[in-house]
Amino acid sequence: MDGINRALLVGASRGLGLGLARELIGRGWDVVATSRGASPGLKALEAEAGGRLHVAALELTDPVARQALGNKLEGQVFDLVFLIAGIGGPTGPAVHEASAEAAAQMFVTNAAAPVQVAEAFAGQVAPDGVVAFMSSGLGSIALAGGGGNDLYRASKAALNMMAQCFAARHPGLAVRCIAPGWVRTDMGGPGAPLDVQTSMHGVADALEASRGHAGAAFLNWKGETLPW
């Protein structure tokens, strides 16, 4: 991504987040990557990155932890702020089979908390920068098809709506909901058709193309527009 020099990746301890950190560092970026706890993958990448990876602790849903991260990064400007962390996956209970606690956790973690973190850093995004949220093709109401995995789908649809609301509050920012495809990660499973490197390379290209284009859009990993 020529021109984007500094990124904040929230939720980069493994999987897609770690893959994107590796992709961006390979393009010469300076990356701040957050993790809930110890991450062997980030530790190994940090050793390879030549000082271009900075690891910070964050529990996404903890307001105290969010404030601590904000204090640590105060005054720093980012060309990309990407909220990646989430829970769930391509299988899960129907809504009538889930407890109220599980439903609440899904919506707080996948929809509300990412936007709360984005709000905390909105003032630190470069004028032509991008705020991105890791969504899913399963969050498209238009593409719902036969349904299934109710809570995960609904939480990503809610994230998409909250991202649009966020964009309305920050009309100068490019806001992107990104569907990375079905990727071979712990969440996606071994049968997924995409590898992390391919998906994150495409995502990085899509974000580069979004620079300076304010407003909200829902894109897949190829940079193609998806229906909300």
N, C-alpha and C positions, 0 to 999 in steps of 0.2 A: 504494500500500500504506500506508494510514493506520496510524501507530504504529510502523512500521519506519523508523528514521532513518539507520542506518549499515550498509553492506554491504561485504563483501570478495568481489570477483569474481576468481577465479583463471583466467586465460585469456580476456582480454577485448580482445585486439588487433584482432579483426575478427569478422565473422559474428554468431553468436548472442550471444557474450559482449559484443561492442560494442553490439549491439542492446539487450541487457538493461541495460547501463550507461546508455544513452540513455533507456530507459524509466524506470528508477529515478530518474535525475536529474530527469526531467520530473515525477516525483511528489514532488520535494523532498528526495530522499535525499542523504546524503553517501556517496560511493562511493570505495573504494580498488580500483583495477583493475590487474591484473598483465599483463605482456606479456613475451615472451622477448626481444624487441628493439624497434627503433623501430617505432612504429605511427602512420602518418598519420591514421588514423581516430580514435584516442584523442587525438592532439595537437589535431585539429580540435574534438573534443568538449570537451576541456579548456578551449579558448579560449571556448567557449559557456557553460560550466557555472557561471561565477561563483564559482569557488573550491570547488565541491562535488565535483569529481573530482580524485583524487590518483593518479598513475600510479607504479607500482613495478615493478622488474625481477624476473622469476622464470623460471628454467628448471625446469619442473615435476619432472623426474626427477633433478635435481642436489641432493644433500643439503646441500652447502655453500651453494647459492643459497637453499634453503629456510630454512636457519638464519639467513642474512643478512636475509631477509624477516621472520622471527620477531623478530630483534633490532630491526629498524626499527619494527615494529608492537607492540612489547612494551607491555603495559598498556592497549592500546586494546580496547574492547568492541564487538562486532558483533551486530546483530540478525539478520543473514543472512551466512552463509559459503557461497558457491556455487562448487563445483569444476566448471569448465566445460571446461577444456582437454582435448583428446584428438586422436587420429589415426584415419585410416580413413574409411569412408563407405559409401554404399549399394552399392558394387561392390568386389570384392577377390578374392584367390586362395582356392581351397579349401585346406584345411589340408595336404593332401598335395603341394600345389604351392608352399608357402611354405618359406623357409629357417628354420632354428632361430632365427637372429638376428632375422628379421622377426617371427616368432611371439612371441619374448621381448619385443621392443620394443612390440608391440601390447598385451600383457598388463601390462607395467610401466607404460606411459603411460596406458592407459585404465582400469586397475583398481587396481593397487597404489599408484602415486604419488598419485592423488587422495585416497585414504584416509589415506596418510601425512601429507599436508598438512593434512587435516581434523583428524587427531590433534594436530598441532602447535598448532592454534588452538582446540581443543575447550574449553579453559579460558577462552577469551576470548569465548565466545558468551553473549549475554544469557539469563537464566533462561527466558524464553518465546521464545527465538530459534529459528532454523531453520538446519540444515546440509543443503545440497542437493548432489546429484551429477547431472551431465548424463548421463543414460542414453540409451536409445533403445527404441522399440517392438520393434526387431530383437533386443533383449536378452531379450525374454520367451520363455521356453522353451515356455510354453503356446500362444503364438501363432506358433511357428516355422514352421508350414506346410510348404512344400516345401524349406525350408532355403536354402542358398547363402550366400556371403560368411561362411564359417565362422568365421574368426578374429575379425572385427569383432563378429559376433553373440556369440561366446563371451566376448570381452573385456567386453562390456557386461553379459552375464549374470553374469560374475565380479564386476564392479563392484557389481551389485545384491546379490549375496551378501555381499560385503565391507561394503557399507553396512549390511546387516542385522546383521552382527557388530559394526560400529561402534556401531549403535544399542543393542545389548545391553550394550556397555561403558559407554554414556552414557545410562542409562534416563530421565534428565530432559529429554533433547533431542528435538525434532521432527526427524526425519531423512527426507528425501524424495529418491527417485530420480525424475528428471523426463525424460519422453520429449517432446521439443519438436515432434514431427511431422516430416514431410518438408518441409524449408524450403529456399528458394532462397538458398543460400550457395555459397561455393567448394566446400565438401564436398558439399552436397546437390545441386548442379547446377542449371542453368537450367530444367529441366522440372518441378521440385518445385511442388506446388500451393499452398504457404503462403509468404507473405512474412515477413521477419524481424519486422517491427513487430507483425503479428497474433499470431504465435507468442509473442513475448516479453511482449506485453500479457497474454495468457492465462496464461503462466507466472507472471508477477508476481501476478496475482489468486490463482492456486492456492497460491502461497507465503504470501500474506497469510492465506488461510483455514487454513493449517497452523499458524499461530502458537499456541503453548500446547498443542498436541496432540502429546504425546510419543510416540515410537515410530517405526517405519519404515513407509513407504508408497511405492508405485510409482504415479505419476500421469502422465497425459498433459497436454498444454498447455491442455486445457479444465478441468483439475482432476478428471477422472474417474479412478477407480481401475483400474489395469491388472493382469492376472494375472501373477504372477512367472514 
